[in-house]
Amino acid sequence: MPDFGFSIQSSQPIDLDKTYRAVYNFVKEKEPSIQRCIYCGACGATCTAANFSQMSLRKVNLLLLRGQIAEVRQLVEHCLLCGKCMLVCPRNVNTRKMILLIHQALKMPLS
């Protein structure tokens, strides 16, 4: 079999009914516009931090929904809060407030 430079990895099933959603719920309660995100990627295309890191609000949103908080923590610490993502968001998600709320939620104990 030829080597095409990649390998198939085992799947990582995520049971969305059992994920840790406290951070997402905290952000959703304080900034309901997070629910309007359609994961289009416009925010990531204009993100200054994305040029130098793996920062992507689209990825942050998905990881929050999946309860993968360690990965969220690594991504949001690269955000510069420049606001470019807010300017291009077609759904008017308040991304700046969302990032600030995520930082706040990560510092406090949530159940």
C-alpha positions as CSV (number, residue, x, y, z in Angstrom):
1,M,0.0,0.0,0.0
2,P,1.5,3.4,-0.9
3,D,2.4,5.9,1.8
4,F,0.5,9.2,1.2
5,G,2.1,11.0,4.2
6,F,-0.9,10.6,6.6
7,S,-2.4,7.9,8.7
8,I,-5.9,7.1,9.9
9,Q,-6.3,7.7,13.6
10,S,-8.8,6.0,15.8
11,S,-12.0,8.0,16.4
12,Q,-12.6,9.9,19.6
13,P,-16.3,9.6,20.3
14,I,-17.8,12.4,22.4
15,D,-21.0,11.8,24.3
16,L,-22.5,15.3,24.1
17,D,-25.1,14.3,26.8
18,K,-22.2,13.7,29.3
19,T,-19.9,16.6,28.5
20,Y,-18.8,19.3,30.9
21,R,-20.9,22.3,29.8
22,A,-20.6,24.6,32.8
23,V,-18.3,27.1,31.1
24,Y,-20.5,27.2,27.9
25,N,-23.6,27.6,30.0
26,F,-22.0,30.4,32.0
27,V,-21.1,32.3,28.8
28,K,-24.5,31.6,27.2
29,E,-26.3,33.0,30.3
30,K,-24.3,36.2,30.3
31,E,-23.9,36.6,26.5
32,P,-26.7,34.7,24.6
33,S,-25.3,35.8,21.2
34,I,-22.9,32.8,21.5
35,Q,-25.8,30.6,20.4
36,R,-26.1,32.5,17.1
37,C,-22.7,31.3,15.9
38,I,-22.9,29.3,12.7
39,Y,-19.2,28.3,12.7
40,C,-18.6,30.0,9.4
41,G,-15.0,30.8,10.1
42,A,-15.1,34.5,9.2
43,C,-13.7,35.3,12.7
44,G,-10.7,33.1,12.2
45,A,-10.0,34.5,8.7
46,T,-9.5,38.0,10.2
47,C,-7.9,37.0,13.5
48,T,-4.6,38.6,14.2
49,A,-3.7,36.0,16.8
50,A,-4.5,33.1,14.3
51,N,-1.5,34.2,12.3
52,F,0.8,33.3,15.2
53,S,-1.1,30.6,17.0
54,Q,-3.9,28.1,16.6
55,M,-6.5,30.7,17.9
56,S,-9.9,30.3,16.3
57,L,-13.2,31.4,17.8
58,R,-14.9,28.7,15.8
59,K,-12.7,26.1,17.4
60,V,-13.2,27.7,20.8
61,N,-17.0,27.5,20.4
62,L,-16.9,23.8,19.3
63,L,-14.5,22.9,22.1
64,L,-16.8,24.6,24.7
65,L,-19.7,22.6,23.4
66,R,-17.7,19.5,23.7
67,G,-16.5,20.3,27.2
68,Q,-12.8,20.3,26.2
69,I,-11.8,23.0,28.6
70,A,-8.1,22.4,28.7
71,E,-8.0,23.1,24.9
72,V,-10.2,26.2,25.3
73,R,-7.8,27.6,27.9
74,Q,-4.8,27.2,25.6
75,L,-6.6,28.9,22.7
76,V,-8.2,31.9,24.5
77,E,-4.9,33.0,26.1
78,H,-3.7,34.0,22.6
79,C,-6.6,36.3,21.9
80,L,-5.6,39.9,21.6
81,L,-9.2,41.3,22.0
82,C,-8.6,43.4,18.9
83,G,-12.3,43.1,17.8
84,K,-11.7,42.2,14.2
85,C,-13.8,39.1,14.6
86,M,-16.8,41.2,15.8
87,L,-16.6,43.4,12.7
88,V,-16.9,40.5,10.3
89,C,-19.3,38.2,12.1
90,P,-22.4,37.8,10.0
91,R,-24.5,36.8,13.0
92,N,-23.3,39.7,15.3
93,V,-21.9,37.5,18.0
94,N,-20.3,39.6,20.7
95,T,-17.0,37.7,20.5
96,R,-15.0,40.1,22.6
97,K,-17.4,39.7,25.6
98,M,-17.5,36.0,24.9
99,I,-13.7,35.7,25.3
100,L,-13.8,37.9,28.5
101,L,-16.5,35.7,30.0
102,I,-14.6,32.5,29.1
103,H,-11.6,34.0,31.0
104,Q,-13.8,34.8,33.9
105,A,-15.4,31.3,33.9
106,L,-12.0,29.6,33.8
107,K,-10.9,31.4,37.0
108,M,-14.0,30.5,39.0
109,P,-15.2,27.1,40.2
110,L,-18.2,26.0,38.3
111,S,-20.2,22.9,38.9
